[in-house]
């Protein structure tokens, strides 16, 4: 499972995407789960990071899910119409 940092804003987004890409490339299996429960400070860039991770997982033929998405970020995803692209992990 890949883990998002406590802070994920525009400034941290590029490094976070790189970290997640490397993590996905180093994992095996049929699914990619991102743990977002540590997120405390974020902006809409966090959604962009999650969507990029979803694209990377799809390119690798893996299912994608997010664990512990903060309610505020879930609301932002719904506002942007992308909540369905960030399924909750079981």
CNS distance restraints for C-alpha pairs under 8 A (distance, minus, plus):
assign (resid   1 and name CA) (resid  32 and name CA) 6.93 0.50 0.50
assign (resid   1 and name CA) (resid  33 and name CA) 5.32 0.50 0.50
assign (resid   1 and name CA) (resid  34 and name CA) 5.95 0.50 0.50
assign (resid   1 and name CA) (resid  35 and name CA) 6.76 0.50 0.50
assign (resid   2 and name CA) (resid  20 and name CA) 6.94 0.50 0.50
assign (resid   2 and name CA) (resid  23 and name CA) 6.77 0.50 0.50
assign (resid   2 and name CA) (resid  24 and name CA) 7.91 0.50 0.50
assign (resid   2 and name CA) (resid  32 and name CA) 7.82 0.50 0.50
assign (resid   2 and name CA) (resid  33 and name CA) 6.39 0.50 0.50
assign (resid   2 and name CA) (resid  34 and name CA) 4.85 0.50 0.50
assign (resid   2 and name CA) (resid  35 and name CA) 5.99 0.50 0.50
assign (resid   3 and name CA) (resid  34 and name CA) 5.69 0.50 0.50
assign (resid   3 and name CA) (resid  35 and name CA) 4.64 0.50 0.50
assign (resid   3 and name CA) (resid  36 and name CA) 6.29 0.50 0.50
assign (resid   3 and name CA) (resid  38 and name CA) 7.84 0.50 0.50
assign (resid   4 and name CA) (resid   8 and name CA) 7.74 0.50 0.50
assign (resid   4 and name CA) (resid  16 and name CA) 7.61 0.50 0.50
assign (resid   4 and name CA) (resid  34 and name CA) 7.07 0.50 0.50
assign (resid   4 and name CA) (resid  35 and name CA) 6.12 0.50 0.50
assign (resid   4 and name CA) (resid  36 and name CA) 5.27 0.50 0.50
assign (resid   4 and name CA) (resid  37 and name CA) 7.76 0.50 0.50
assign (resid   4 and name CA) (resid  38 and name CA) 6.64 0.50 0.50
assign (resid   4 and name CA) (resid  39 and name CA) 6.69 0.50 0.50
assign (resid   5 and name CA) (resid  36 and name CA) 7.76 0.50 0.50
assign (resid   5 and name CA) (resid  38 and name CA) 6.17 0.50 0.50
assign (resid   5 and name CA) (resid  39 and name CA) 6.09 0.50 0.50
assign (resid   6 and name CA) (resid  38 and name CA) 4.87 0.50 0.50
assign (resid   6 and name CA) (resid  39 and name CA) 4.16 0.50 0.50
assign (resid   6 and name CA) (resid  40 and name CA) 5.17 0.50 0.50
assign (resid   6 and name CA) (resid  41 and name CA) 6.35 0.50 0.50
assign (resid   7 and name CA) (resid  12 and name CA) 7.54 0.50 0.50
assign (resid   7 and name CA) (resid  39 and name CA) 5.96 0.50 0.50
assign (resid   7 and name CA) (resid  40 and name CA) 6.10 0.50 0.50
assign (resid   7 and name CA) (resid  41 and name CA) 4.70 0.50 0.50
assign (resid   7 and name CA) (resid  42 and name CA) 5.77 0.50 0.50
assign (resid   8 and name CA) (resid  12 and name CA) 5.49 0.50 0.50
assign (resid   8 and name CA) (resid  13 and name CA) 6.18 0.50 0.50
assign (resid   8 and name CA) (resid  16 and name CA) 7.81 0.50 0.50
assign (resid   8 and name CA) (resid  39 and name CA) 7.15 0.50 0.50
assign (resid   8 and name CA) (resid  41 and name CA) 6.33 0.50 0.50
assign (resid   8 and name CA) (resid  42 and name CA) 4.74 0.50 0.50
assign (resid   8 and name CA) (resid  43 and name CA) 6.95 0.50 0.50
assign (resid   8 and name CA) (resid  45 and name CA) 7.11 0.50 0.50
assign (resid   8 and name CA) (resid  46 and name CA) 5.75 0.50 0.50
assign (resid   9 and name CA) (resid  13 and name CA) 6.02 0.50 0.50
assign (resid   9 and name CA) (resid  41 and name CA) 7.37 0.50 0.50
assign (resid   9 and name CA) (resid  42 and name CA) 4.95 0.50 0.50
assign (resid   9 and name CA) (resid  43 and name CA) 5.18 0.50 0.50
assign (resid   9 and name CA) (resid  44 and name CA) 7.38 0.50 0.50
assign (resid   9 and name CA) (resid  45 and name CA) 5.57 0.50 0.50
assign (resid   9 and name CA) (resid  46 and name CA) 6.41 0.50 0.50
assign (resid  10 and name CA) (resid  14 and name CA) 7.88 0.50 0.50
assign (resid  10 and name CA) (resid  43 and name CA) 7.19 0.50 0.50
assign (resid  10 and name CA) (resid  44 and name CA) 7.98 0.50 0.50
assign (resid  10 and name CA) (resid  45 and name CA) 5.36 0.50 0.50
assign (resid  10 and name CA) (resid  46 and name CA) 7.95 0.50 0.50
assign (resid  12 and name CA) (resid  16 and name CA) 6.14 0.50 0.50
assign (resid  13 and name CA) (resid  17 and name CA) 6.10 0.50 0.50
assign (resid  13 and name CA) (resid  45 and name CA) 6.33 0.50 0.50
assign (resid  13 and name CA) (resid  46 and name CA) 7.01 0.50 0.50
assign (resid  13 and name CA) (resid  49 and name CA) 6.38 0.50 0.50
assign (resid  14 and name CA) (resid  18 and name CA) 6.35 0.50 0.50
assign (resid  15 and name CA) (resid  19 and name CA) 6.19 0.50 0.50
assign (resid  16 and name CA) (resid  20 and name CA) 6.14 0.50 0.50
assign (resid  16 and name CA) (resid  49 and name CA) 7.31 0.50 0.50
assign (resid  17 and name CA) (resid  21 and name CA) 6.08 0.50 0.50
assign (resid  17 and name CA) (resid  49 and name CA) 5.88 0.50 0.50
assign (resid  17 and name CA) (resid  52 and name CA) 7.29 0.50 0.50
assign (resid  17 and name CA) (resid  53 and name CA) 7.17 0.50 0.50
assign (resid  18 and name CA) (resid  22 and name CA) 6.27 0.50 0.50
assign (resid  19 and name CA) (resid  23 and name CA) 6.15 0.50 0.50
assign (resid  20 and name CA) (resid  24 and name CA) 6.03 0.50 0.50
assign (resid  20 and name CA) (resid  53 and name CA) 6.74 0.50 0.50
assign (resid  21 and name CA) (resid  25 and name CA) 6.14 0.50 0.50
assign (resid  21 and name CA) (resid  53 and name CA) 7.01 0.50 0.50
assign (resid  21 and name CA) (resid  56 and name CA) 7.03 0.50 0.50
assign (resid  22 and name CA) (resid  26 and name CA) 6.21 0.50 0.50
assign (resid  23 and name CA) (resid  27 and name CA) 6.34 0.50 0.50
assign (resid  24 and name CA) (resid  28 and name CA) 7.99 0.50 0.50
assign (resid  24 and name CA) (resid  32 and name CA) 7.25 0.50 0.50
assign (resid  24 and name CA) (resid  56 and name CA) 7.72 0.50 0.50
assign (resid  24 and name CA) (resid  57 and name CA) 7.08 0.50 0.50
assign (resid  29 and name CA) (resid  62 and name CA) 7.54 0.50 0.50
assign (resid  30 and name CA) (resid  61 and name CA) 7.20 0.50 0.50
assign (resid  30 and name CA) (resid  62 and name CA) 4.81 0.50 0.50
assign (resid  30 and name CA) (resid  63 and name CA) 6.31 0.50 0.50
assign (resid  31 and name CA) (resid  57 and name CA) 7.63 0.50 0.50
assign (resid  31 and name CA) (resid  62 and name CA) 4.62 0.50 0.50
assign (resid  31 and name CA) (resid  63 and name CA) 4.36 0.50 0.50
assign (resid  31 and name CA) (resid  64 and name CA) 5.78 0.50 0.50
assign (resid  31 and name CA) (resid  65 and name CA) 7.82 0.50 0.50
assign (resid  32 and name CA) (resid  57 and name CA) 6.34 0.50 0.50
assign (resid  32 and name CA) (resid  62 and name CA) 6.28 0.50 0.50
assign (resid  32 and name CA) (resid  63 and name CA) 6.00 0.50 0.50
assign (resid  32 and name CA) (resid  64 and name CA) 4.89 0.50 0.50
assign (resid  32 and name CA) (resid  65 and name CA) 6.45 0.50 0.50
assign (resid  33 and name CA) (resid  64 and name CA) 5.93 0.50 0.50
assign (resid  33 and name CA) (resid  65 and name CA) 4.93 0.50 0.50
assign (resid  33 and name CA) (resid  66 and name CA) 5.57 0.50 0.50
assign (resid  33 and name CA) (resid  67 and name CA) 6.82 0.50 0.50
assign (resid  33 and name CA) (resid  89 and name CA) 6.83 0.50 0.50
assign (resid  34 and name CA) (resid  64 and name CA) 7.99 0.50 0.50
assign (resid  34 and name CA) (resid  65 and name CA) 6.44 0.50 0.50
assign (resid  34 and name CA) (resid  66 and name CA) 4.80 0.50 0.50
assign (resid  34 and name CA) (resid  67 and name CA) 5.96 0.50 0.50
assign (resid  35 and name CA) (resid  66 and name CA) 5.95 0.50 0.50
assign (resid  35 and name CA) (resid  67 and name CA) 4.65 0.50 0.50
assign (resid  35 and name CA) (resid  68 and name CA) 6.03 0.50 0.50
assign (resid  35 and name CA) (resid  69 and name CA) 7.57 0.50 0.50
assign (resid  36 and name CA) (resid  66 and name CA) 6.74 0.50 0.50
assign (resid  36 and name CA) (resid  67 and name CA) 5.86 0.50 0.50
assign (resid  36 and name CA) (resid  68 and name CA) 5.12 0.50 0.50
assign (resid  36 and name CA) (resid  69 and name CA) 5.10 0.50 0.50
assign (resid  36 and name CA) (resid  70 and name CA) 7.19 0.50 0.50
assign (resid  37 and name CA) (resid  67 and name CA) 6.79 0.50 0.50
assign (resid  37 and name CA) (resid  68 and name CA) 4.26 0.50 0.50
assign (resid  37 and name CA) (resid  69 and name CA) 5.88 0.50 0.50
assign (resid  37 and name CA) (resid  70 and name CA) 6.55 0.50 0.50
assign (resid  39 and name CA) (resid  69 and name CA) 7.93 0.50 0.50
assign (resid  39 and name CA) (resid  70 and name CA) 7.03 0.50 0.50
assign (resid  42 and name CA) (resid  46 and name CA) 6.18 0.50 0.50
assign (resid  43 and name CA) (resid  47 and name CA) 7.92 0.50 0.50
assign (resid  44 and name CA) (resid  48 and name CA) 6.79 0.50 0.50
assign (resid  44 and name CA) (resid  73 and name CA) 7.97 0.50 0.50
assign (resid  44 and name CA) (resid  76 and name CA) 7.49 0.50 0.50
assign (resid  45 and name CA) (resid  49 and name CA) 6.22 0.50 0.50
assign (resid  46 and name CA) (resid  50 and name CA) 6.26 0.50 0.50
assign (resid  47 and name CA) (resid  51 and name CA) 6.11 0.50 0.50
assign (resid  47 and name CA) (resid  73 and name CA) 7.71 0.50 0.50
assign (resid  47 and name CA) (resid  77 and name CA) 7.01 0.50 0.50
assign (resid  48 and name CA) (resid  52 and name CA) 6.14 0.50 0.50
assign (resid  49 and name CA) (resid  53 and name CA) 6.20 0.50 0.50
assign (resid  50 and name CA) (resid  54 and name CA) 6.14 0.50 0.50
assign (resid  50 and name CA) (resid  86 and name CA) 7.68 0.50 0.50
assign (resid  51 and name CA) (resid  55 and name CA) 6.25 0.50 0.50
assign (resid  51 and name CA) (resid  85 and name CA) 7.61 0.50 0.50
assign (resid  51 and name CA) (resid  86 and name CA) 7.74 0.50 0.50
assign (resid  52 and name CA) (resid  56 and name CA) 6.22 0.50 0.50
assign (resid  53 and name CA) (resid  57 and name CA) 6.11 0.50 0.50
assign (resid  54 and name CA) (resid  58 and name CA) 6.12 0.50 0.50
assign (resid  54 and name CA) (resid  64 and name CA) 5.88 0.50 0.50
assign (resid  55 and name CA) (resid  59 and name CA) 6.14 0.50 0.50
assign (resid  56 and name CA) (resid  60 and name CA) 6.36 0.50 0.50
assign (resid  57 and name CA) (resid  61 and name CA) 6.32 0.50 0.50
assign (resid  57 and name CA) (resid  62 and name CA) 5.08 0.50 0.50
assign (resid  57 and name CA) (resid  63 and name CA) 6.64 0.50 0.50
assign (resid  57 and name CA) (resid  64 and name CA) 6.35 0.50 0.50
assign (resid  58 and name CA) (resid  62 and name CA) 5.32 0.50 0.50
assign (resid  58 and name CA) (resid  63 and name CA) 6.61 0.50 0.50
assign (resid  58 and name CA) (resid  64 and name CA) 7.45 0.50 0.50
assign (resid  64 and name CA) (resid  86 and name CA) 7.70 0.50 0.50
assign (resid  64 and name CA) (resid  87 and name CA) 7.37 0.50 0.50
assign (resid  65 and name CA) (resid  86 and name CA) 6.17 0.50 0.50
assign (resid  65 and name CA) (resid  87 and name CA) 5.02 0.50 0.50
assign (resid  65 and name CA) (resid  88 and name CA) 5.44 0.50 0.50
assign (resid  65 and name CA) (resid  89 and name CA) 4.92 0.50 0.50
assign (resid  66 and name CA) (resid  86 and name CA) 6.22 0.50 0.50
assign (resid  66 and name CA) (resid  87 and name CA) 6.04 0.50 0.50
assign (resid  66 and name CA) (resid  88 and name CA) 4.96 0.50 0.50
assign (resid  66 and name CA) (resid  89 and name CA) 5.23 0.50 0.50
assign (resid  67 and name CA) (resid  88 and name CA) 5.71 0.50 0.50
assign (resid  67 and name CA) (resid  89 and name CA) 4.95 0.50 0.50
assign (resid  67 and name CA) (resid  90 and name CA) 7.67 0.50 0.50
assign (resid  68 and name CA) (resid  88 and name CA) 7.69 0.50 0.50
assign (resid  69 and name CA) (resid  73 and name CA) 6.62 0.50 0.50
assign (resid  69 and name CA) (resid  74 and name CA) 6.39 0.50 0.50
assign (resid  69 and name CA) (resid  88 and name CA) 7.72 0.50 0.50
assign (resid  70 and name CA) (resid  74 and name CA) 6.29 0.50 0.50
assign (resid  71 and name CA) (resid  75 and name CA) 6.14 0.50 0.50
assign (resid  72 and name CA) (resid  76 and name CA) 6.27 0.50 0.50
assign (resid  73 and name CA) (resid  77 and name CA) 6.15 0.50 0.50
assign (resid  74 and name CA) (resid  78 and name CA) 6.24 0.50 0.50
assign (resid  74 and name CA) (resid  83 and name CA) 6.62 0.50 0.50
assign (resid  75 and name CA) (resid  79 and name CA) 6.16 0.50 0.50
assign (resid  76 and name CA) (resid  80 and name CA) 6.30 0.50 0.50
assign (resid  77 and name CA) (resid  81 and name CA) 6.11 0.50 0.50
assign (resid  77 and name CA) (resid  82 and name CA) 5.19 0.50 0.50
assign (resid  77 and name CA) (resid  83 and name CA) 4.76 0.50 0.50
assign (resid  78 and name CA) (resid  82 and name CA) 5.89 0.50 0.50
assign (resid  78 and name CA) (resid  83 and name CA) 4.83 0.50 0.50
assign (resid  82 and name CA) (resid  86 and name CA) 7.15 0.50 0.50
assign (resid  83 and name CA) (resid  87 and name CA) 7.36 0.50 0.50
